[in-house]
Amino acid sequence: MAASGQQRGVRIQAFEPRWRAAFATLNIEWLEHWFVVEDYDCEVLGNPEQYILANGGRILFAIDGEGGALGTVALKHEGDGVYELTKMAVSPEARGRGVGRLLMGAALDLYRTLDARELFLESSSLLGPALALYESVGFRHHPAPRAGSHYARADVHMIWEP
């Protein structure tokens, strides 16, 4: 499946088993750069079929003209029509080229096709450019609806309000 949006030879593609390693590699690189890889990250990245896809979630990739994965993002179904935008990462060499915005647009387009009622994300106040991207597409800051998070690094909770 190719989703909407081509940019400088970059296409968006849905998860296929051949992209499993890229899903982990892209996210681990990003996590090690900014934070640490937590136990829950290892579980999800090691088995995205179980932790994301099996429950109705989706994973998208930004693929370059040579077939390399430049970035990824996931929509994790939490149940009852609630989805989390998660595991968004762009390779260091592709950062600043609009790949994150392309992935975000494709994820929002995909979300609109789902039988869903809420899209949220958890992030960190340390990630100014990411937060600016989220805000620019309609995510708004909200108190977390539950105590704690899957991630120790998460101190920001946002809900998409287009």
C-alpha positions as CSV (number, residue, x, y, z in Angstrom):
1,M,0.0,0.0,0.0
2,A,1.4,3.4,-0.9
3,A,-0.2,6.2,0.9
4,S,-0.6,9.8,-0.2
5,G,2.3,12.1,-0.4
6,Q,5.4,11.9,-2.5
7,Q,8.3,14.3,-1.7
8,R,11.6,14.3,-3.4
9,G,11.4,10.7,-4.4
10,V,10.1,9.6,-0.9
11,R,7.0,7.4,-0.7
12,I,5.0,6.3,2.2
13,Q,4.4,2.5,2.6
14,A,2.6,0.4,5.1
15,F,4.4,-2.2,7.2
16,E,5.7,-5.3,5.6
17,P,7.8,-7.9,7.5
18,R,10.9,-6.9,5.5
19,W,10.7,-3.5,7.3
20,R,10.7,-5.0,10.8
21,A,14.4,-4.4,11.3
22,A,14.2,-0.8,10.0
23,F,11.4,-0.1,12.5
24,A,13.6,-1.1,15.3
25,T,16.8,0.5,14.0
26,L,15.3,3.9,13.3
27,N,13.6,4.1,16.7
28,I,16.6,2.8,18.7
29,E,18.9,5.3,17.0
30,W,16.6,8.1,17.9
31,L,16.1,6.9,21.5
32,E,19.8,6.4,22.1
33,H,20.5,9.9,20.7
34,W,17.9,11.6,23.0
35,F,17.1,9.3,25.9
36,V,17.6,5.6,26.6
37,V,15.9,2.5,25.2
38,E,13.5,1.4,27.9
39,D,12.3,-2.2,28.5
40,Y,8.9,-1.4,26.9
41,D,10.6,0.0,23.8
42,C,12.5,-3.2,23.4
43,E,9.2,-5.2,23.7
44,V,7.4,-3.1,21.1
45,L,10.3,-2.7,18.7
46,G,11.2,-6.4,18.9
47,N,7.7,-7.6,18.0
48,P,5.6,-4.8,16.3
49,E,3.2,-7.4,14.9
50,Q,2.1,-8.4,18.5
51,Y,2.3,-4.9,20.1
52,I,1.0,-2.7,17.4
53,L,-0.5,-4.6,14.4
54,A,-2.4,-7.4,16.1
55,N,-4.7,-5.0,17.9
56,G,-5.6,-3.0,14.8
57,G,-2.7,-0.6,14.8
58,R,-0.8,0.5,11.8
59,I,2.9,1.2,10.9
60,L,4.0,3.5,8.1
61,F,7.4,4.0,6.6
62,A,9.0,6.8,4.5
63,I,10.9,5.0,1.8
64,D,13.5,6.6,-0.5
65,G,14.0,6.0,-4.2
66,E,16.5,3.2,-3.5
67,G,14.2,1.4,-1.2
68,G,15.7,2.5,2.1
69,A,13.6,3.4,5.1
70,L,14.1,7.0,6.0
71,G,11.5,7.1,8.8
72,T,8.6,5.5,10.5
73,V,5.5,6.2,12.6
74,A,2.9,4.0,14.2
75,L,-0.8,4.3,15.2
76,K,-1.2,1.9,18.2
77,H,-4.9,1.0,18.9
78,E,-5.4,1.3,22.6
79,G,-9.0,0.0,22.4
80,D,-12.4,1.7,22.2
81,G,-11.4,3.8,19.2
82,V,-8.5,5.4,20.9
83,Y,-5.2,5.4,19.0
84,E,-1.7,6.5,20.1
85,L,0.6,8.1,17.6
86,T,3.9,6.5,18.6
87,K,7.3,5.3,17.5
88,M,7.9,8.2,15.1
89,A,11.6,8.4,14.1
90,V,13.5,9.8,11.1
91,S,17.1,8.7,10.2
92,P,19.8,11.3,11.0
93,E,20.6,11.8,7.3
94,A,17.0,12.5,6.5
95,R,16.2,15.0,9.3
96,G,15.4,18.5,8.2
97,R,14.1,17.3,4.8
98,G,10.4,17.2,5.6
99,V,10.3,13.4,6.1
100,G,8.7,13.8,9.6
101,R,6.0,16.1,8.3
102,L,5.3,13.7,5.4
103,L,5.0,10.8,7.8
104,M,2.8,12.9,10.1
105,G,0.5,13.8,7.2
106,A,0.2,10.2,6.1
107,A,-0.5,9.0,9.7
108,L,-3.3,11.6,10.0
109,D,-4.7,10.6,6.6
110,L,-4.7,7.0,7.7
111,Y,-6.2,7.8,11.1
112,R,-9.1,9.5,9.4
113,T,-10.0,6.2,7.7
114,L,-10.2,4.3,10.9
115,D,-13.3,3.8,13.1
116,A,-11.7,6.0,15.8
117,R,-12.6,8.7,18.3
118,E,-9.3,9.9,19.7
119,L,-5.7,10.2,18.7
120,F,-3.1,11.1,21.4
121,L,0.6,11.1,21.8
122,E,3.1,11.2,24.6
123,S,6.4,13.0,24.2
124,S,9.0,14.9,26.0
125,S,9.4,18.7,26.7
126,L,13.0,18.3,25.6
127,L,11.9,17.8,22.0
128,G,11.0,21.3,20.9
129,P,11.0,20.7,17.1
130,A,8.8,17.6,17.5
131,L,6.4,19.4,19.7
132,A,6.2,22.3,17.2
133,L,5.4,19.8,14.4
134,Y,2.7,18.2,16.5
135,E,1.2,21.6,17.4
136,S,1.3,22.7,13.7
137,V,-0.9,19.8,12.6
138,G,-3.5,20.2,15.4
139,F,-2.2,18.4,18.5
140,R,-3.0,20.3,21.7
141,H,-1.5,19.9,25.2
142,H,-3.7,18.1,27.7
143,P,-3.2,16.7,31.2
144,A,-2.5,12.9,30.9
145,P,-5.8,11.0,31.5
146,R,-4.1,8.4,33.6
147,A,-1.2,8.5,36.0
148,G,2.1,7.5,34.6
149,S,3.1,6.4,31.1
150,H,4.6,3.5,29.3
151,Y,7.7,5.7,29.1
152,A,9.8,7.4,31.9
153,R,10.8,10.1,29.4
154,A,7.2,11.2,28.7
155,D,6.1,14.4,30.3
156,V,3.9,15.8,27.6
157,H,0.5,14.5,26.6
158,M,-1.3,15.8,23.5
159,I,-4.6,15.1,21.8
160,W,-5.3,15.7,18.1
161,E,-8.0,18.4,17.7
162,P,-8.1,19.2,14.0
